[in-house]
Amino acid sequence: MNDMQAFASGVYSFGTVSSRSLSGMQPDSATHSITPDGSKFFTDCDGDIIYAQYASGAIVSKQSKHIAVRTADGDYWMGNFEGRWFRVD
């Protein structure tokens, strides 16, 4: 098994992918700000961005063990904090 397959199987084994949408991952209680172009950035108590919804339609969601991304073109990616990325679709 190559590194990308191992990474992908590791992500899926966490049970973190439950639908083909990242919109439901938007934090409810996190502090957020809205930029002039309409992009939303949600931060945790340390001020780190944990969720970003860009005006272009792109979404970035930072989880405890991975980062989930939906590009403005509708592609889905999963990444880890070691810089490895896997395209979901």
PDB file with one MODEL, atoms N, CA, C and O in Angstrom:
MODEL        1
ATOM      1  N   MET A   1       0.845  -1.169   0.000  1.00  0.00           N
ATOM      2  CA  MET A   1       0.000   0.000   0.000  1.00  0.00           C
ATOM      3  C   MET A   1       0.895   1.238   0.000  1.00  0.00           C
ATOM      4  O   MET A   1       1.841   1.322   0.783  1.00  0.00           O
ATOM      5  N   ASN A   2       0.597   2.197  -0.876  1.00  0.00           N
ATOM      6  CA  ASN A   2       1.418   3.407  -0.898  1.00  0.00           C
ATOM      7  C   ASN A   2       0.971   4.391   0.186  1.00  0.00           C
ATOM      8  O   ASN A   2      -0.047   4.183   0.846  1.00  0.00           O
ATOM      9  N   ASP A   3       1.748   5.465   0.359  1.00  0.00           N
ATOM     10  CA  ASP A   3       1.466   6.424   1.427  1.00  0.00           C
ATOM     11  C   ASP A   3       0.095   7.070   1.288  1.00  0.00           C
ATOM     12  O   ASP A   3      -0.596   7.276   2.286  1.00  0.00           O
ATOM     13  N   MET A   4      -0.305   7.389   0.065  1.00  0.00           N
ATOM     14  CA  MET A   4      -1.599   8.039  -0.132  1.00  0.00           C
ATOM     15  C   MET A   4      -2.756   7.102   0.215  1.00  0.00           C
ATOM     16  O   MET A   4      -3.745   7.538   0.804  1.00  0.00           O
ATOM     17  N   GLN A   5      -2.644   5.835  -0.139  1.00  0.00           N
ATOM     18  CA  GLN A   5      -3.693   4.886   0.222  1.00  0.00           C
ATOM     19  C   GLN A   5      -3.765   4.725   1.731  1.00  0.00           C
ATOM     20  O   GLN A   5      -4.855   4.653   2.299  1.00  0.00           O
ATOM     21  N   ALA A   6      -2.621   4.668   2.376  1.00  0.00           N
ATOM     22  CA  ALA A   6      -2.595   4.537   3.834  1.00  0.00           C
ATOM     23  C   ALA A   6      -3.206   5.769   4.488  1.00  0.00           C
ATOM     24  O   ALA A   6      -3.963   5.656   5.452  1.00  0.00           O
ATOM     25  N   PHE A   7      -2.874   6.953   3.959  1.00  0.00           N
ATOM     26  CA  PHE A   7      -3.442   8.180   4.507  1.00  0.00           C
ATOM     27  C   PHE A   7      -4.954   8.187   4.326  1.00  0.00           C
ATOM     28  O   PHE A   7      -5.691   8.495   5.262  1.00  0.00           O
ATOM     29  N   ALA A   8      -5.420   7.849   3.120  1.00  0.00           N
ATOM     30  CA  ALA A   8      -6.858   7.858   2.850  1.00  0.00           C
ATOM     31  C   ALA A   8      -7.590   6.858   3.730  1.00  0.00           C
ATOM     32  O   ALA A   8      -8.649   7.176   4.271  1.00  0.00           O
ATOM     33  N   SER A   9      -7.054   5.673   3.880  1.00  0.00           N
ATOM     34  CA  SER A   9      -7.733   4.681   4.708  1.00  0.00           C
ATOM     35  C   SER A   9      -7.718   5.111   6.171  1.00  0.00           C
ATOM     36  O   SER A   9      -8.655   4.820   6.914  1.00  0.00           O
ATOM     37  N   GLY A  10      -6.658   5.801   6.585  1.00  0.00           N
ATOM     38  CA  GLY A  10      -6.609   6.314   7.951  1.00  0.00           C
ATOM     39  C   GLY A  10      -7.659   7.371   8.205  1.00  0.00           C
ATOM     40  O   GLY A  10      -8.281   7.387   9.267  1.00  0.00           O
ATOM     41  N   VAL A  11      -7.862   8.252   7.244  1.00  0.00           N
ATOM     42  CA  VAL A  11      -8.872   9.298   7.388  1.00  0.00           C
ATOM     43  C   VAL A  11     -10.259   8.679   7.463  1.00  0.00           C
ATOM     44  O   VAL A  11     -11.060   9.046   8.323  1.00  0.00           O
ATOM     45  N   TYR A  12     -10.544   7.749   6.572  1.00  0.00           N
ATOM     46  CA  TYR A  12     -11.875   7.154   6.559  1.00  0.00           C
ATOM     47  C   TYR A  12     -12.138   6.310   7.795  1.00  0.00           C
ATOM     48  O   TYR A  12     -13.286   6.206   8.226  1.00  0.00           O
ATOM     49  N   SER A  13     -11.118   5.710   8.374  1.00  0.00           N
ATOM     50  CA  SER A  13     -11.334   4.888   9.557  1.00  0.00           C
ATOM     51  C   SER A  13     -11.719   5.725  10.767  1.00  0.00           C
ATOM     52  O   SER A  13     -12.246   5.184  11.739  1.00  0.00           O
ATOM     53  N   PHE A  14     -11.471   7.024  10.735  1.00  0.00           N
ATOM     54  CA  PHE A  14     -11.865   7.883  11.845  1.00  0.00           C
ATOM     55  C   PHE A  14     -13.366   8.143  11.845  1.00  0.00           C
ATOM     56  O   PHE A  14     -13.913   8.632  12.833  1.00  0.00           O
ATOM     57  N   GLY A  15     -14.041   7.813  10.728  1.00  0.00           N
ATOM     58  CA  GLY A  15     -15.476   8.049  10.644  1.00  0.00           C
ATOM     59  C   GLY A  15     -15.818   9.519  10.497  1.00  0.00           C
ATOM     60  O   GLY A  15     -16.923   9.925  10.856  1.00  0.00           O
ATOM     61  N   THR A  16     -14.908  10.327   9.984  1.00  0.00           N
ATOM     62  CA  THR A  16     -15.139  11.760   9.897  1.00  0.00           C
ATOM     63  C   THR A  16     -15.886  12.175   8.634  1.00  0.00           C
ATOM     64  O   THR A  16     -16.413  13.286   8.572  1.00  0.00           O
ATOM     65  N   VAL A  17     -15.941  11.323   7.649  1.00  0.00           N
ATOM     66  CA  VAL A  17     -16.617  11.675   6.404  1.00  0.00           C
ATOM     67  C   VAL A  17     -18.004  11.053   6.426  1.00  0.00           C
ATOM     68  O   VAL A  17     -18.158   9.850   6.218  1.00  0.00           O
ATOM     69  N   SER A  18     -19.015  11.881   6.678  1.00  0.00           N
ATOM     70  CA  SER A  18     -20.368  11.357   6.779  1.00  0.00           C
ATOM     71  C   SER A  18     -21.272  11.857   5.664  1.00  0.00           C
ATOM     72  O   SER A  18     -22.375  11.340   5.482  1.00  0.00           O
ATOM     73  N   SER A  19     -20.819  12.859   4.913  1.00  0.00           N
ATOM     74  CA  SER A  19     -21.611  13.338   3.785  1.00  0.00           C
ATOM     75  C   SER A  19     -20.689  14.057   2.811  1.00  0.00           C
ATOM     76  O   SER A  19     -19.531  14.331   3.124  1.00  0.00           O
ATOM     77  N   ARG A  20     -21.203  14.354   1.651  1.00  0.00           N
ATOM     78  CA  ARG A  20     -20.418  15.039   0.628  1.00  0.00           C
ATOM     79  C   ARG A  20     -20.641  16.548   0.724  1.00  0.00           C
ATOM     80  O   ARG A  20     -20.948  17.206  -0.270  1.00  0.00           O
ATOM     81  N   SER A  21     -20.486  17.067   1.899  1.00  0.00           N
ATOM     82  CA  SER A  21     -20.642  18.494   2.129  1.00  0.00           C
ATOM     83  C   SER A  21     -19.826  18.897   3.341  1.00  0.00           C
ATOM     84  O   SER A  21     -19.753  18.155   4.321  1.00  0.00           O
ATOM     85  N   LEU A  22     -19.222  20.051   3.280  1.00  0.00           N
ATOM     86  CA  LEU A  22     -18.497  20.574   4.435  1.00  0.00           C
ATOM     87  C   LEU A  22     -19.287  21.664   5.143  1.00  0.00           C
ATOM     88  O   LEU A  22     -18.878  22.139   6.202  1.00  0.00           O
ATOM     89  N   SER A  23     -20.421  22.064   4.566  1.00  0.00           N
ATOM     90  CA  SER A  23     -21.216  23.134   5.154  1.00  0.00           C
ATOM     91  C   SER A  23     -21.694  22.771   6.553  1.00  0.00           C
ATOM     92  O   SER A  23     -21.790  23.645   7.414  1.00  0.00           O
ATOM     93  N   GLY A  24     -21.994  21.508   6.794  1.00  0.00           N
ATOM     94  CA  GLY A  24     -22.449  21.067   8.105  1.00  0.00           C
ATOM     95  C   GLY A  24     -21.356  21.076   9.144  1.00  0.00           C
ATOM     96  O   GLY A  24     -21.640  20.898  10.329  1.00  0.00           O
ATOM     97  N   MET A  25     -20.121  21.278   8.744  1.00  0.00           N
ATOM     98  CA  MET A  25     -19.005  21.311   9.679  1.00  0.00           C
ATOM     99  C   MET A  25     -18.768  22.714  10.236  1.00  0.00           C
ATOM    100  O   MET A  25     -17.859  22.918  11.041  1.00  0.00           O
ATOM    101  N   GLN A  26     -19.584  23.683   9.808  1.00  0.00           N
ATOM    102  CA  GLN A  26     -19.429  25.046  10.291  1.00  0.00           C
ATOM    103  C   GLN A  26     -19.669  25.077  11.796  1.00  0.00           C
ATOM    104  O   GLN A  26     -20.703  24.597  12.260  1.00  0.00           O
ATOM    105  N   PRO A  27     -18.741  25.626  12.563  1.00  0.00           N
ATOM    106  CA  PRO A  27     -18.899  25.671  14.021  1.00  0.00           C
ATOM    107  C   PRO A  27     -20.099  26.516  14.434  1.00  0.00           C
ATOM    108  O   PRO A  27     -20.391  27.541  13.818  1.00  0.00           O
ATOM    109  N   ASP A  28     -20.786  26.078  15.474  1.00  0.00           N
ATOM    110  CA  ASP A  28     -21.937  26.822  15.978  1.00  0.00           C
ATOM    111  C   ASP A  28     -21.536  27.948  16.921  1.00  0.00           C
ATOM    112  O   ASP A  28     -22.079  29.051  16.851  1.00  0.00           O
ATOM    113  N   SER A  29     -20.581  27.664  17.806  1.00  0.00           N
ATOM    114  CA  SER A  29     -20.282  28.622  18.866  1.00  0.00           C
ATOM    115  C   SER A  29     -18.940  29.338  18.704  1.00  0.00           C
ATOM    116  O   SER A  29     -18.579  30.166  19.540  1.00  0.00           O
ATOM    117  N   ALA A  30     -18.214  29.033  17.660  1.00  0.00           N
ATOM    118  CA  ALA A  30     -16.902  29.658  17.485  1.00  0.00           C
ATOM    119  C   ALA A  30     -17.051  31.128  17.103  1.00  0.00           C
ATOM    120  O   ALA A  30     -18.028  31.525  16.467  1.00  0.00           O
ATOM    121  N   THR A  31     -16.078  31.913  17.498  1.00  0.00           N
ATOM    122  CA  THR A  31     -16.047  33.320  17.120  1.00  0.00           C
ATOM    123  C   THR A  31     -15.784  33.416  15.628  1.00  0.00           C
ATOM    124  O   THR A  31     -14.933  32.701  15.099  1.00  0.00           O
ATOM    125  N   HIS A  32     -16.509  34.294  14.945  1.00  0.00           N
ATOM    126  CA  HIS A  32     -16.284  34.420  13.510  1.00  0.00           C
ATOM    127  C   HIS A  32     -16.271  35.879  13.079  1.00  0.00           C
ATOM    128  O   HIS A  32     -16.774  36.766  13.769  1.00  0.00           O
ATOM    129  N   SER A  33     -15.684  36.090  11.926  1.00  0.00           N
ATOM    130  CA  SER A  33     -15.669  37.415  11.323  1.00  0.00           C
ATOM    131  C   SER A  33     -16.015  37.279   9.856  1.00  0.00           C
ATOM    132  O   SER A  33     -15.790  36.234   9.245  1.00  0.00           O
ATOM    133  N   ILE A  34     -16.557  38.329   9.306  1.00  0.00           N
ATOM    134  CA  ILE A  34     -16.942  38.350   7.897  1.00  0.00           C
ATOM    135  C   ILE A  34     -16.162  39.467   7.218  1.00  0.00           C
ATOM    136  O   ILE A  34     -16.178  40.615   7.661  1.00  0.00           O
ATOM    137  N   THR A  35     -15.478  39.107   6.132  1.00  0.00           N
ATOM    138  CA  THR A  35     -14.686  40.087   5.393  1.00  0.00           C
ATOM    139  C   THR A  35     -15.585  40.866   4.428  1.00  0.00           C
ATOM    140  O   THR A  35     -16.721  40.456   4.190  1.00  0.00           O
ATOM    141  N   PRO A  36     -15.105  41.968   3.874  1.00  0.00           N
ATOM    142  CA  PRO A  36     -15.921  42.764   2.954  1.00  0.00           C
ATOM    143  C   PRO A  36     -16.453  41.980   1.747  1.00  0.00           C
ATOM    144  O   PRO A  36     -17.511  42.316   1.215  1.00  0.00           O
ATOM    145  N   ASP A  37     -15.728  40.937   1.310  1.00  0.00           N
ATOM    146  CA  ASP A  37     -16.204  40.171   0.158  1.00  0.00           C
ATOM    147  C   ASP A  37     -17.219  39.098   0.549  1.00  0.00           C
ATOM    148  O   ASP A  37     -17.728  38.390  -0.319  1.00  0.00           O
ATOM    149  N   GLY A  38     -17.521  38.968   1.845  1.00  0.00           N
ATOM    150  CA  GLY A  38     -18.509  37.999   2.302  1.00  0.00           C
ATOM    151  C   GLY A  38     -17.921  36.695   2.814  1.00  0.00           C
ATOM    152  O   GLY A  38     -18.673  35.812   3.225  1.00  0.00           O
ATOM    153  N   SER A  39     -16.605  36.546   2.802  1.00  0.00           N
ATOM    154  CA  SER A  39     -15.966  35.348   3.336  1.00  0.00           C
ATOM    155  C   SER A  39     -16.119  35.336   4.856  1.00  0.00           C
ATOM    156  O   SER A  39     -16.074  36.380   5.505  1.00  0.00           O
ATOM    157  N   LYS A  40     -16.305  34.112   5.422  1.00  0.00           N
ATOM    158  CA  LYS A  40     -16.442  33.958   6.872  1.00  0.00           C
ATOM    159  C   LYS A  40     -15.269  33.155   7.402  1.00  0.00           C
ATOM    160  O   LYS A  40     -14.879  32.144   6.817  1.00  0.00           O
ATOM    161  N   PHE A  41     -14.707  33.612   8.515  1.00  0.00           N
ATOM    162  CA  PHE A  41     -13.609  32.921   9.168  1.00  0.00           C
ATOM    163  C   PHE A  41     -13.980  32.668  10.624  1.00  0.00           C
ATOM    164  O   PHE A  41     -14.301  33.604  11.357  1.00  0.00           O
ATOM    165  N   PHE A  42     -13.939  31.412  11.043  1.00  0.00           N
ATOM    166  CA  PHE A  42     -14.268  31.016  12.406  1.00  0.00           C
ATOM    167  C   PHE A  42     -12.972  30.682  13.133  1.00  0.00           C
ATOM    168  O   PHE A  42     -12.114  29.982  12.595  1.00  0.00           O
ATOM    169  N   THR A  43     -12.834  31.184  14.354  1.00  0.00           N
ATOM    170  CA  THR A  43     -11.618  30.944  15.127  1.00  0.00           C
ATOM    171  C   THR A  43     -11.942  30.252  16.448  1.00  0.00           C
ATOM    172  O   THR A  43     -13.055  30.350  16.964  1.00  0.00           O
ATOM    173  N   ASP A  44     -10.946  29.555  16.979  1.00  0.00           N
ATOM    174  CA  ASP A  44     -11.104  28.920  18.279  1.00  0.00           C
ATOM    175  C   ASP A  44     -10.702  29.901  19.382  1.00  0.00           C
ATOM    176  O   ASP A  44     -10.437  31.071  19.102  1.00  0.00           O
ATOM    177  N   CYS A  45     -10.654  29.439  20.621  1.00  0.00           N
ATOM    178  CA  CYS A  45     -10.340  30.325  21.752  1.00  0.00           C
ATOM    179  C   CYS A  45      -8.921  30.876  21.698  1.00  0.00           C
ATOM    180  O   CYS A  45      -8.628  31.879  22.350  1.00  0.00           O
ATOM    181  N   ASP A  46      -8.028  30.236  20.928  1.00  0.00           N
ATOM    182  CA  ASP A  46      -6.661  30.724  20.773  1.00  0.00           C
ATOM    183  C   ASP A  46      -6.512  31.686  19.604  1.00  0.00           C
ATOM    184  O   ASP A  46      -5.426  32.218  19.374  1.00  0.00           O
ATOM    185  N   GLY A  47      -7.591  31.914  18.866  1.00  0.00           N
ATOM    186  CA  GLY A  47      -7.541  32.797  17.710  1.00  0.00           C
ATOM    187  C   GLY A  47      -7.119  32.119  16.421  1.00  0.00           C
ATOM    188  O   GLY A  47      -6.944  32.788  15.403  1.00  0.00           O
ATOM    189  N   ASP A  48      -6.948  30.778  16.444  1.00  0.00           N
ATOM    190  CA  ASP A  48      -6.577  30.034  15.236  1.00  0.00           C
ATOM    191  C   ASP A  48      -7.812  29.777  14.379  1.00  0.00           C
ATOM    192  O   ASP A  48      -8.878  29.452  14.902  1.00  0.00           O
ATOM    193  N   ILE A  49      -7.672  29.921  13.081  1.00  0.00           N
ATOM    194  CA  ILE A  49      -8.788  29.661  12.165  1.00  0.00           C
ATOM    195  C   ILE A  49      -9.066  28.161  12.145  1.00  0.00           C
ATOM    196  O   ILE A  49      -8.164  27.357  11.909  1.00  0.00           O
ATOM    197  N   ILE A  50     -10.322  27.792  12.394  1.00  0.00           N
ATOM    198  CA  ILE A  50     -10.711  26.382  12.370  1.00  0.00           C
ATOM    199  C   ILE A  50     -11.681  26.075  11.236  1.00  0.00           C
ATOM    200  O   ILE A  50     -11.900  24.911  10.902  1.00  0.00           O
ATOM    201  N   TYR A  51     -12.261  27.113  10.645  1.00  0.00           N
ATOM    202  CA  TYR A  51     -13.205  26.920   9.551  1.00  0.00           C
ATOM    203  C   TYR A  51     -13.247  28.206   8.743  1.00  0.00           C
ATOM    204  O   TYR A  51     -13.341  29.296   9.308  1.00  0.00           O
ATOM    205  N   ALA A  52     -13.177  28.084   7.429  1.00  0.00           N
ATOM    206  CA  ALA A  52     -13.245  29.252   6.555  1.00  0.00           C
ATOM    207  C   ALA A  52     -14.192  28.949   5.405  1.00  0.00           C
ATOM    208  O   ALA A  52     -14.093  27.907   4.758  1.00  0.00           O
ATOM    209  N   GLN A  53     -15.095  29.858   5.166  1.00  0.00           N
ATOM    210  CA  GLN A  53     -16.022  29.739   4.041  1.00  0.00           C
ATOM    211  C   GLN A  53     -15.811  30.986   3.183  1.00  0.00           C
ATOM    212  O   GLN A  53     -16.228  32.087   3.541  1.00  0.00           O
ATOM    213  N   TYR A  54     -15.154  30.780   2.043  1.00  0.00           N
ATOM    214  CA  TYR A  54     -14.781  31.893   1.179  1.00  0.00           C
ATOM    215  C   TYR A  54     -15.931  32.305   0.265  1.00  0.00           C
ATOM    216  O   TYR A  54     -16.793  31.493  -0.070  1.00  0.00           O
ATOM    217  N   ALA A  55     -15.933  33.563  -0.131  1.00  0.00           N
ATOM    218  CA  ALA A  55     -16.962  34.083  -1.026  1.00  0.00           C
ATOM    219  C   ALA A  55     -16.991  33.321  -2.349  1.00  0.00           C
ATOM    220  O   ALA A  55     -18.026  33.285  -3.015  1.00  0.00           O
ATOM    221  N   SER A  56     -15.883  32.719  -2.733  1.00  0.00           N
ATOM    222  CA  SER A  56     -15.804  31.955  -3.984  1.00  0.00           C
ATOM    223  C   SER A  56     -16.560  30.636  -3.912  1.00  0.00           C
ATOM    224  O   SER A  56     -16.829  30.010  -4.937  1.00  0.00           O
ATOM    225  N   GLY A  57     -16.907  30.210  -2.678  1.00  0.00           N
ATOM    226  CA  GLY A  57     -17.565  28.923  -2.480  1.00  0.00           C
ATOM    227  C   GLY A  57     -16.649  27.876  -1.878  1.00  0.00           C
ATOM    228  O   GLY A  57     -17.111  26.814  -1.462  1.00  0.00           O
ATOM    229  N   ALA A  58     -15.358  28.163  -1.827  1.00  0.00           N
ATOM    230  CA  ALA A  58     -14.408  27.226  -1.224  1.00  0.00           C
ATOM    231  C   ALA A  58     -14.616  27.185   0.290  1.00  0.00           C
ATOM    232  O   ALA A  58     -14.949  28.194   0.911  1.00  0.00           O
ATOM    233  N   ILE A  59     -14.413  26.001   0.872  1.00  0.00           N
ATOM    234  CA  ILE A  59     -14.538  25.815   2.322  1.00  0.00           C
ATOM    235  C   ILE A  59     -13.315  25.054   2.812  1.00  0.00           C
ATOM    236  O   ILE A  59     -12.872  24.099   2.175  1.00  0.00           O
ATOM    237  N   VAL A  60     -12.773  25.484   3.951  1.00  0.00           N
ATOM    238  CA  VAL A  60     -11.661  24.787   4.602  1.00  0.00           C
ATOM    239  C   VAL A  60     -12.081  24.534   6.044  1.00  0.00           C
ATOM    240  O   VAL A  60     -12.461  25.462   6.757  1.00  0.00           O
ATOM    241  N   SER A  61     -12.010  23.269   6.473  1.00  0.00           N
ATOM    242  CA  SER A  61     -12.377  22.903   7.834  1.00  0.00           C
ATOM    243  C   SER A  61     -11.218  22.169   8.494  1.00  0.00           C
ATOM    244  O   SER A  61     -10.793  21.114   8.025  1.00  0.00           O
ATOM    245  N   LYS A  62     -10.713  22.728   9.577  1.00  0.00           N
ATOM    246  CA  LYS A  62      -9.591  22.129  10.303  1.00  0.00           C
ATOM    247  C   LYS A  62     -10.149  21.278  11.441  1.00  0.00           C
ATOM    248  O   LYS A  62     -10.814  21.788  12.343  1.00  0.00           O
ATOM    249  N   GLN A  63      -9.874  19.986  11.389  1.00  0.00           N
ATOM    250  CA  GLN A  63     -10.284  19.052  12.433  1.00  0.00           C
ATOM    251  C   GLN A  63      -9.074  18.695  13.288  1.00  0.00           C
ATOM    252  O   GLN A  63      -7.982  19.211  13.051  1.00  0.00           O
ATOM    253  N   SER A  64      -9.246  17.829  14.268  1.00  0.00           N
ATOM    254  CA  SER A  64      -8.142  17.506  15.169  1.00  0.00           C
ATOM    255  C   SER A  64      -7.018  16.733  14.487  1.00  0.00           C
ATOM    256  O   SER A  64      -5.860  16.870  14.880  1.00  0.00           O
ATOM    257  N   LYS A  65      -7.332  15.916  13.465  1.00  0.00           N
ATOM    258  CA  LYS A  65      -6.303  15.099  12.828  1.00  0.00           C
ATOM    259  C   LYS A  65      -6.170  15.323  11.329  1.00  0.00           C
ATOM    260  O   LYS A  65      -5.307  14.720  10.691  1.00  0.00           O
ATOM    261  N   HIS A  66      -7.006  16.176  10.758  1.00  0.00           N
ATOM    262  CA  HIS A  66      -6.940  16.406   9.318  1.00  0.00           C
ATOM    263  C   HIS A  66      -7.572  17.746   8.958  1.00  0.00           C
ATOM    264  O   HIS A  66      -8.174  18.423   9.792  1.00  0.00           O
ATOM    265  N   ILE A  67      -7.415  18.101   7.694  1.00  0.00           N
ATOM    266  CA  ILE A  67      -8.046  19.284   7.126  1.00  0.00           C
ATOM    267  C   ILE A  67      -8.905  18.818   5.961  1.00  0.00           C
ATOM    268  O   ILE A  67      -8.451  18.043   5.119  1.00  0.00           O
ATOM    269  N   ALA A  68     -10.135  19.286   5.913  1.00  0.00           N
ATOM    270  CA  ALA A  68     -11.040  18.963   4.812  1.00  0.00           C
ATOM    271  C   ALA A  68     -11.245  20.233   3.986  1.00  0.00           C
ATOM    272  O   ALA A  68     -11.426  21.320   4.534  1.00  0.00           O
ATOM    273  N   VAL A  69     -11.213  20.079   2.664  1.00  0.00           N
ATOM    274  CA  VAL A  69     -11.332  21.227   1.763  1.00  0.00           C
ATOM    275  C   VAL A  69     -12.321  20.917   0.651  1.00  0.00           C
ATOM    276  O   VAL A  69     -12.311  19.830   0.074  1.00  0.00           O
ATOM    277  N   ARG A  70     -13.178  21.893   0.361  1.00  0.00           N
ATOM    278  CA  ARG A  70     -13.967  21.866  -0.869  1.00  0.00           C
ATOM    279  C   ARG A  70     -13.527  23.084  -1.662  1.00  0.00           C
ATOM    280  O   ARG A  70     -13.666  24.218  -1.204  1.00  0.00           O
ATOM    281  N   THR A  71     -13.001  22.844  -2.845  1.00  0.00           N
ATOM    282  CA  THR A  71     -12.531  23.952  -3.668  1.00  0.00           C
ATOM    283  C   THR A  71     -13.722  24.701  -4.263  1.00  0.00           C
ATOM    284  O   THR A  71     -14.853  24.218  -4.213  1.00  0.00           O
ATOM    285  N   ALA A  72     -13.468  25.862  -4.817  1.00  0.00           N
ATOM    286  CA  ALA A  72     -14.513  26.642  -5.470  1.00  0.00           C
ATOM    287  C   ALA A  72     -15.091  25.885  -6.662  1.00  0.00           C
ATOM    288  O   ALA A  72     -16.229  26.136  -7.060  1.00  0.00           O
ATOM    289  N   ASP A  73     -14.314  24.957  -7.239  1.00  0.00           N
ATOM    290  CA  ASP A  73     -14.784  24.151  -8.368  1.00  0.00           C
ATOM    291  C   ASP A  73     -15.575  22.922  -7.933  1.00  0.00           C
ATOM    292  O   ASP A  73     -16.103  22.197  -8.776  1.00  0.00           O
ATOM    293  N   GLY A  74     -15.663  22.677  -6.610  1.00  0.00           N
ATOM    294  CA  GLY A  74     -16.444  21.551  -6.107  1.00  0.00           C
ATOM    295  C   GLY A  74     -15.659  20.281  -5.845  1.00  0.00           C
ATOM    296  O   GLY A  74     -16.255  19.250  -5.532  1.00  0.00           O
ATOM    297  N   ASP A  75     -14.330  20.324  -5.963  1.00  0.00           N
ATOM    298  CA  ASP A  75     -13.506  19.158  -5.640  1.00  0.00           C
ATOM    299  C   ASP A  75     -13.337  19.060  -4.132  1.00  0.00           C
ATOM    300  O   ASP A  75     -13.278  20.077  -3.440  1.00  0.00           O
ATOM    301  N   TYR A  76     -13.258  17.829  -3.620  1.00  0.00           N
ATOM    302  CA  TYR A  76     -13.059  17.599  -2.195  1.00  0.00           C
ATOM    303  C   TYR A  76     -11.692  16.993  -1.951  1.00  0.00           C
ATOM    304  O   TYR A  76     -11.271  16.083  -2.665  1.00  0.00           O
ATOM    305  N   TRP A  77     -10.992  17.505  -0.929  1.00  0.00           N
ATOM    306  CA  TRP A  77      -9.664  17.046  -0.576  1.00  0.00           C
ATOM    307  C   TRP A  77      -9.594  16.837   0.929  1.00  0.00           C
ATOM    308  O   TRP A  77     -10.257  17.533   1.697  1.00  0.00           O
ATOM    309  N   MET A  78      -8.779  15.865   1.340  1.00  0.00           N
ATOM    310  CA  MET A  78      -8.470  15.650   2.748  1.00  0.00           C
ATOM    311  C   MET A  78      -6.955  15.770   2.873  1.00  0.00           C
ATOM    312  O   MET A  78      -6.216  15.246   2.040  1.00  0.00           O
ATOM    313  N   GLY A  79      -6.497  16.456   3.905  1.00  0.00           N
ATOM    314  CA  GLY A  79      -5.064  16.617   4.118  1.00  0.00           C
ATOM    315  C   GLY A  79      -4.711  16.402   5.572  1.00  0.00           C
ATOM    316  O   GLY A  79      -5.548  16.567   6.460  1.00  0.00           O
ATOM    317  N   ASN A  80      -3.467  16.032   5.810  1.00  0.00           N
ATOM    318  CA  ASN A  80      -3.022  15.909   7.198  1.00  0.00           C
ATOM    319  C   ASN A  80      -2.031  17.027   7.495  1.00  0.00           C
ATOM    320  O   ASN A  80      -1.711  17.832   6.620  1.00  0.00           O
ATOM    321  N   PHE A  81      -1.554  17.073   8.714  1.00  0.00           N
ATOM    322  CA  PHE A  81      -0.671  18.156   9.125  1.00  0.00           C
ATOM    323  C   PHE A  81       0.778  17.902   8.744  1.00  0.00           C
ATOM    324  O   PHE A  81       1.665  18.667   9.120  1.00  0.00           O
ATOM    325  N   GLU A  82       1.020  16.832   8.001  1.00  0.00           N
ATOM    326  CA  GLU A  82       2.342  16.535   7.474  1.00  0.00           C
ATOM    327  C   GLU A  82       2.445  16.911   6.006  1.00  0.00           C
ATOM    328  O   GLU A  82       3.470  16.657   5.374  1.00  0.00           O
ATOM    329  N   GLY A  83       1.394  17.516   5.454  1.00  0.00           N
ATOM    330  CA  GLY A  83       1.407  17.975   4.078  1.00  0.00           C
ATOM    331  C   GLY A  83       0.963  16.959   3.041  1.00  0.00           C
ATOM    332  O   GLY A  83       1.153  17.186   1.846  1.00  0.00           O
ATOM    333  N   ARG A  84       0.383  15.854   3.459  1.00  0.00           N
ATOM    334  CA  ARG A  84      -0.116  14.856   2.503  1.00  0.00           C
ATOM    335  C   ARG A  84      -1.577  15.142   2.211  1.00  0.00           C
ATOM    336  O   ARG A  84      -2.371  15.390   3.119  1.00  0.00           O
ATOM    337  N   TRP A  85      -1.927  15.104   0.912  1.00  0.00           N
ATOM    338  CA  TRP A  85      -3.276  15.399   0.477  1.00  0.00           C
ATOM    339  C   TRP A  85      -3.832  14.256  -0.350  1.00  0.00           C
ATOM    340  O   TRP A  85      -3.098  13.572  -1.063  1.00  0.00           O
ATOM    341  N   PHE A  86      -5.133  14.057  -0.247  1.00  0.00           N
ATOM    342  CA  PHE A  86      -5.829  13.001  -0.967  1.00  0.00           C
ATOM    343  C   PHE A  86      -7.114  13.582  -1.523  1.00  0.00           C
ATOM    344  O   PHE A  86      -7.921  14.136  -0.776  1.00  0.00           O
ATOM    345  N   ARG A  87      -7.310  13.461  -2.830  1.00  0.00           N
ATOM    346  CA  ARG A  87      -8.552  13.941  -3.447  1.00  0.00           C
ATOM    347  C   ARG A  87      -9.638  12.915  -3.198  1.00  0.00           C
ATOM    348  O   ARG A  87      -9.467  11.740  -3.521  1.00  0.00           O
ATOM    349  N   VAL A  88     -10.737  13.338  -2.635  1.00  0.00           N
ATOM    350  CA  VAL A  88     -11.820  12.430  -2.256  1.00  0.00           C
ATOM    351  C   VAL A  88     -12.646  12.018  -3.460  1.00  0.00           C
ATOM    352  O   VAL A  88     -13.053  10.859  -3.543  1.00  0.00           O
ATOM    353  N   ASP A  89     -12.907  12.908  -4.383  1.00  0.00           N
ATOM    354  CA  ASP A  89     -13.725  12.541  -5.542  1.00  0.00           C
ATOM    355  C   ASP A  89     -13.001  12.764  -6.834  1.00  0.00           C
ATOM    356  O   ASP A  89     -13.552  12.505  -7.904  1.00  0.00           O
TER     357      ASP A  89
ENDMDL
END
